[in-house]
């Protein structure tokens, strides 16, 4: 999917100014999985995240005036400490937390388990969620 398609996917006609922050190919190890062998040894994961948010006034030197990608990575690491059975459960909790930021409109997240299944580079999930998906819960 090229950048133009991603922007169209995230378009919100009501908001005029938008920004996308992204995290590309963040890798870490965590215990996550349903099978017994996945519960004992950390496995390598790869994350790709895109977050569309309302543009707000950026104040140079003020970290609170931007959507901080380091904070997003810290939230990934925080939730991974919970040792989930399913990537989907992790993703839902993570997305719900990100949507607590009132400026976030949409999230695309792809989580891959690397080298977990023979003859594959990765397996995993990819979610596209809007804030409306979570406000209705």
Protein Blocks (a to p, Z undefined) as FASTA:
>chain_A
ZZklmmmmmpcfkbmbdcddddehiacdddedjbfklmmbccddddddddddddddddeh
iaklpccfklmmmmmmmmmmnopabfklmmmmmmmmmmmpmkbmbdcdddddehkbghia
bdcddddddfklmmmZZ
